Amino acid sequence: MTVAEIMAKMISFSEGNIHDIDHLIRVWTYAKTISSLEELEAETQYVLEVAAITHDIACPMCREMYGNTNGKLQEKEGESMVRAFLKDSGMSKEEIDRVSYLVGHHHTFSNIDGMDYQILIEADYIANAAESGYTKSSIENALSKIIKTKSATRLILSMFCL
């Protein structure tokens, strides 16, 4: 499946939840922008884009089962959900394994093992900061501790007028 086909499938999966749809589109857009500026290899960029689109796949189920979308619950439930979601996508086992890993770790800021993982963390952070109105000090803290790529740093400095 193409990225566009996976996006359409994920929008359908979201069953009209505009907040979730807007968020996944934001995260995907930031991930695509950062990865393009960082000149990721095509297959890595594809995996990253699919992970960005599906990273919050467990949110509806977490809301229903647990009453919240705590990041650790999303990671726990999301890994198997994204595997099922992508099983007929035509992606290789290795690609699905990596997307599943990224979805299962997108709230874990330690032991980041690849540019796809780093950029997913950065893209999700930027989207969350914009959506939730993070304070200047919180964003500056993230710049010093979480954000590693030059491209995400430039975007954040520009977006939040730092």
Summary of the structure (lengths in Angstrom):
residues: 162
radius of gyration: 14.9
end to end distance: 39.1
largest distance: 43.8
contacts: 508
relative contact order: 0.15
helix: 72%
strand: 0%
